[in-house]
Amino acid sequence: MIFLWPTLLWLLLAVPIVVALYVLALRRRKKAALRYASLDVVREAMGAGQNVRRHVPPALFLAALVLLIVAVARPAAVVSLPSDDKTIILAIDVSGSMRAEDVQPNRLAAAQAAARQFVNDQPSGTKVGIVAFAGTAALVQTPTRGRDELLAAIDRLDLQRATAIGSAILVSLKGIFPDAEFDLRSSNPRLGGSRGGAGGYSLDRAQEPPKQQSAPVPPGSYGSAAVILLTDGVTTTGPDPIEAARMAADRGIRVFTVGVGTTQGEILHGDGWSMRVRLDEQTLKTISDLTRGEYFRAETATDLKKIYGSLNSKLVLEKKETEITALFSAAAALLALASALLSLAWFNRVL
């Protein structure tokens, strides 16, 4: 905790003076009590229980005075506060392996259901964008507060071939920083490109890293945006996902990764071919570690919804340095009120 006006803390030196005046007042009261004709009356009035109670209201008032002085010095602390001014990019894997049914009804359908719930749970001021990625990545819905547009974009997701996790991260960054220079190629219409009505664009197999327009910042320090990346596979094409994660880290963007599927995976069959789909957990953990995000693994549709629910609380709350003068002032007022009420109830006077 810090103080915006720390010099006013010198007023705390008045507290010992107040205590000394209180002790002096007690001594004078004792001397006055000796003037009573009956010592029995004095002993009854100055019993042990009475002695303890008589000090409670002044002690509460003194504590209120200390809190009030601290409040005048304008304390500030880093606290978690709700933040509506957020941009969240949902990057969802639509590669062919997402049709696996080890997560019921299938991986893609479960991911869509969890994404819909996540969108509906967002505060009205939060912008959400949708990135779909397979062999390429496309921003199928630019960040918006319109829930209908987001839900429609989620419903339009369709399966494609290959997996480009690196492209998904770079397109997500482009959605957050539209003025940054990325190697953008022609959009894939099946993923909802710029002519598909979703305002999207794609990043296809970038051969060179994007040019950085500003100096790197500490990883995870950009509190106004985040990326949630969901996948069930291994990168088979596109830029290196670790290098893409480093680009996100340099911009302070946290990437929360979600791995979908069971540990043993599933064998998919097609026309004369079969393939075992496996989850590259190590890469997803590395991405989240580099960007100060977090990795989650979902083996069921219920797990997936719980993960999105927990991410919602992590992203809505933002830690920031905030002045907490009001808290100290309120505490001081409550203590002063309690002091006055107890004094009235026990002694029929205010202090």
Sequence and secondary structure as in RCSB ss.txt:
>XXXX:A:sequence
MIFLWPTLLWLLLAVPIVVALYVLALRRRKKAALRYASLDVVREAMGAGQNVRRHVPPALFLAALVLLIVAVARP
AAVVSLPSDDKTIILAIDVSGSMRAEDVQPNRLAAAQAAARQFVNDQPSGTKVGIVAFAGTAALVQTPTRGRDEL
LAAIDRLDLQRATAIGSAILVSLKGIFPDAEFDLRSSNPRLGGSRGGAGGYSLDRAQEPPKQQSAPVPPGSYGSA
AVILLTDGVTTTGPDPIEAARMAADRGIRVFTVGVGTTQGEILHGDGWSMRVRLDEQTLKTISDLTRGEYFRAET
ATDLKKIYGSLNSKLVLEKKETEITALFSAAAALLALASALLSLAWFNRVL
>XXXX:A:secstr
 EESSGGGGGGGGHHHHHHHHHHHHHHHHHHHHTTSS HHHHHHHT HHHHHHHHHHHHHHHHHHHHHHHHHT E
EEEEEEE    EEEEEEE BGGGG SSSSS HHHHHHHHHHHHHHHS TT EEEEEEESSSEEEEEEEES HHHH
HHHHHT   BSS  HHHHHHHHHHHH TTSB   B   GGG  TTTTS   EE   SS  B  S    TT  TTE
EEEEEESS   SSS HHHHHHHHHHTT EEEEEEES TT EEEE SS EEEE   HHHHHHHHHHTT  EEEESS
HHHHHHHHHHHHHHHHEEEEEEE HHHHHHHHHHHHHHHHHHHHHHHSS  
